[in-house]
């Protein structure tokens, strides 16, 4: 796959926000269709690769989960977990 251009920062931030604020864990198609503005699918996939490579999301082939430490659900889980040390 030849990359024609790199995504712009505002587009990356738009996708990050959409994933963080999703009520459930969206599929790629659900996320892409529900973005505030439409982008090319190649650009969308490139951004998801970047987010996964930078450990901000986990993609299991079906669902996308925001795992960056600013996730309120994750922070709540960590705070209520048993401390080992």
PEQUIQUI-V526799 format. One record per pair of residues at least 12 apart in sequence whose ideal C-beta (glycine too) atoms are under 7 Angstrom apart, sorted by the first residue. I is the first residue (numbers start at 1). J is the second residue. D is the distance in whole Angstrom. If there is no record, write none. Layout:
I & J & D
I & J & D
This chain:
3 & 46 & 7
7 & 43 & 5
7 & 46 & 6
7 & 47 & 5
11 & 39 & 6
11 & 43 & 7
11 & 47 & 7
12 & 47 & 5
14 & 35 & 7
14 & 36 & 6
15 & 35 & 7
15 & 47 & 5
16 & 51 & 7
16 & 56 & 7
18 & 31 & 6
18 & 34 & 7
18 & 35 & 6
19 & 31 & 7
19 & 57 & 6
19 & 64 & 6
19 & 66 & 5
20 & 66 & 5
25 & 63 & 4
25 & 64 & 6
25 & 65 & 5
26 & 63 & 7
26 & 64 & 6
27 & 62 & 6
27 & 63 & 6
28 & 64 & 7
31 & 64 & 6
32 & 44 & 5
56 & 68 & 4
